[in-house]
């Protein structure tokens, strides 16, 4: 398994504090593919990269 995994989370607007809901999980061949996907689809509030695990987590406003 040599692919990148992107997890998209959204904030729960009706809940105070830091509560998130998982929106989707996508897999990509390269990190550049992940970056392009995020740029094309989301205005992200926070992007966190885990290069050693080939994972990316994105938080969007719900």
Buried (B, 14 or more C-beta within 10 A) or exposed (E): EEEBBBBBBBBEEEEEEEEBEEBEEBEBEEEEBBBEBBEEEBEBEEBEBEEEEBBBBBBBEB
